[in-house]
Amino acid sequence: MAQARKAVEPDKPKHVLRTLGHSIREYKKASILAPVFVAVEGILEILIPTIMASLIDEGITGGSMPATVKFGVILLVCAMVSLGAGFLSGKYAAVAGAGFAKNLRKDQFEKVQGFSFTNIDRFSTGSIVTRLTTDVTNLQNAYMMIIRLGVRAPIMVVVAWLFSFRISPSISMVFLACIPILAIGLCGLVVLVHPVFERVFHTYDALNNVVDENLQGIR
């Protein structure tokens, strides 16, 4: 029995991700386009300061009007493309997140409708309400952050390091050494905050139970 449980446990995260991924359905296109536009925006945000430096060095400081015009036009085009990519990434991320939450809430509601009375007594009404409201909202926000910040952060780190290495290899090594320190700090923060989230979820369940009882008791 213990061996069977151990064999099943490693598959639990995959099963959860597969179940959640099933709720994306018709919003797969928006879920793909959002990271694409985020990547374009992130790369251009790193590229724009480099173009600005070339504008100053070759155009303004060098006293070359053609270079000033050339880099000015390139800078304007990059800024407009970055603005458009940022707008579209936010739009598609919002559509994908809201659609994912809509489908997930619908799937959960249909699942709850098939519960036996034993399962309903086990989870309690307040707990089910929390799963259909607060938990779905948290998953929606997490999904939006994954397809935006989860893509943007690695791209910004990699592209920024490549440009810093191009400017000064010695300084880029310092930048590269800071990345593991920041990663360890973020992981430590997650470990510290996770128990607080669990306590808050139990508080939500108790709050929903009390509110449900008060609403049922109103004449």
Residue pairs with C-beta under 8 A, 6 or more apart in sequence:
20 104
20 139
22 107
23 100
23 103
23 104
23 107
24 31
24 96
24 99
24 100
24 103
25 99
25 103
26 99
27 95
27 96
27 99
27 100
27 103
30 92
30 93
30 95
30 96
30 99
31 92
31 96
31 100
31 147
33 88
33 92
34 89
34 92
34 93
34 96
34 147
34 148
35 89
35 147
35 148
35 151
37 85
37 86
37 88
37 89
37 92
38 85
38 89
38 93
38 147
38 148
38 151
38 152
38 155
39 151
39 152
39 155
40 81
40 82
40 85
41 82
41 85
41 86
41 89
41 152
42 151
42 152
42 155
42 156
42 159
43 155
43 159
44 78
44 79
44 81
44 82
44 85
45 82
45 156
46 156
46 159
46 160
46 163
47 78
48 75
48 78
48 79
48 82
50 163
51 71
51 74
51 75
51 78
52 75
54 71
55 67
55 68
55 71
55 72
55 75
58 64
58 67
58 71
59 65
59 67
59 68
59 69
59 70
59 71
59 72
60 68
89 148
90 148
93 144
93 147
93 148
94 144
96 143
96 144
96 147
97 140
97 141
97 143
97 144
97 147
98 140
100 139
100 140
100 143
101 136
101 137
101 139
101 140
101 143
104 136
104 139
104 140
105 132
105 136
108 131
108 132
108 136
109 132
112 128
112 132
115 123
120 128
123 131
124 205
124 209
125 208
125 209
125 212
126 204
126 205
126 206
126 207
126 208
126 209
126 210
126 211
126 212
127 205
127 208
129 208
129 212
130 201
130 204
130 205
130 208
134 201
134 204
135 201
157 179
160 175
161 172
161 175
161 176
164 171
164 172
164 175
165 172
